[in-house]
Every structure is written in structure tokens, then in C-alpha cells.
Amino acid sequence: MYEKGLSAVCEKCGETTTVKFQDKLHDAGKTETFFTCEHCNYHYTTHVTDKRVRLWQEEKDQLRDADQRHNMQLRINKRMERLKDELING
């Protein structure tokens, strides 16, 4: 499902860590995708989706027009950013 061999430099401890994406289900059908630093266990939320985002992603995949696909992706990104902020900041 996810690309193998990804790594990142942890913003907290400065060490290079292997990125191993994990999914966690939350209330209201929200799915958080995240990884943790293998050195200090800092938790990085990469994105959060809900039923609406997943539906929009399916709809976007059916669009042929590049402008429509782009606009749909902007809409998806905006909602995912809001969901992520709500999850992290309550």
C-alpha cells in the first residue's frame, strides 16, 4: 500500500528514522495515517480522511478534465487539513 524505503529526519530529535506508515481509526469514521520516530517515538500525523474525503477521492479519479481534477484535489486537501488540525488540536 505504501512505498517502501522512505526515511525522514525527525524534527524533535534530529535523527533519521524509517517511515513506516500506520493507520488508526477514530470516531466518526476518521482514519489517521501516521508514523513515529524510531528513536524518540515522536508521532507524525501525515493526513486524516473521513467518509466524505474518501468519496471525493473516488469521484476525482473518475474525472477526465485536468482542471476539474485539480479543483477537486484542492477541495480534498482543504478538508484533510481541517480534519488533521481538529484531530491534533482538538
Buried (B, 14 or more C-beta within 10 A) or exposed (E): EEEEEEEEEBEEEEEEBEBEBEEEEEEEEBBBBBBBBBEEEBEBBEBBBBEEBEEBBEBBEEBEEEEEBEEBBEBBEEBBEEBBEEBEEE
